Amino acid sequence: MLSSEAAKLKAMIDKAIEDHKITTTEYEKILAIANADMKIDPQERQLLAQLQDLLTSGAVKRVPG
């Protein structure tokens, strides 16, 4: 079961995957959600790693906004 923060991260990351892009604002919001409780749990860490892999591979592109 995902924590509420992890669920929010997953939803935002899923949207980025669907759109094949993520805005700077969305990226910063993802980081803020992950850091909101001052602790990144294993689920959040996995989701952030997934996002980073998608950005590195070019499957998701960062765009201004």
Residue pairs with C-beta under 8 A, 6 or more apart in sequence:
2 10
2 43
3 41
3 43
3 44
5 33
5 34
5 36
5 37
5 41
5 44
6 41
6 43
6 44
6 47
8 33
9 30
9 33
9 34
9 44
9 47
9 48
10 47
12 26
12 29
12 30
12 33
13 30
13 47
13 50
13 51
13 54
15 26
16 22
16 26
16 51
16 54
16 60
17 54
17 59
17 60
19 60
20 59
20 60
20 61
21 60
21 61
21 62
21 63
22 30
22 51
22 55
22 60
22 61
22 62
22 63
23 62
23 63
23 64
23 65
24 62
24 63
24 64
24 65
25 65
26 65
27 62
30 48
30 51
34 40
34 44
34 47
34 48
40 48
51 60
54 60
55 61
55 62
